[in-house]
Amino acid sequence: MFLGTFTPKLDDKGRFFLPAKFREQLNEGLVITRAQDRCLAIWEPERFAEEVQKAATGPSTVQRVRAYQRMVSSGASDDTPDGQGRVTIPQSLREYAGLTKEIVVIGAYNRLEVWDAATWAEYSAAAEEEFASLDEELFPAG
């Protein structure tokens, strides 16, 4: 499980240090993909395969299903952290997420998300107002 908020820096080569608590879990490899809200998702390969399986069950005759499949798969990149625990984010994915030197890496249960720091600050400030009511809406009592 991925939990927490971290603020590594992105270097000129598009690399950042994976938070130490996740290095062993992702040491054998990872998959970086586009995610909604202009962030990136980092998956364990097995978890990504599960997500692909779910997405692949959608009928390719439905335009929204095709669009989702294309956006996720065309931007997916597999990587293995280097000996220092650095991960390289491809240029196309850095551009998609608007990543600059200042980034935020958050744990999102089954994946990590990588955000531009300013974009995360805006998103989390806006989401905070709605957060209190989400539990009742998404997980009704009873």
Buried (B, 14 or more C-beta within 10 A) or exposed (E): EBEEEBEBEBEEEBBBBBBEEBBEEBEEBBBBBBBEEBBBBBBBEEBBEEBBEEEEEEEEEEEEBEEBBEBBEEBBBEBEBEEEBBBBBBEEBBEBBEBEEBBBBBBBEBBBBBBBBEBBEEBBEEEEEEEEEEEEEEEEEE
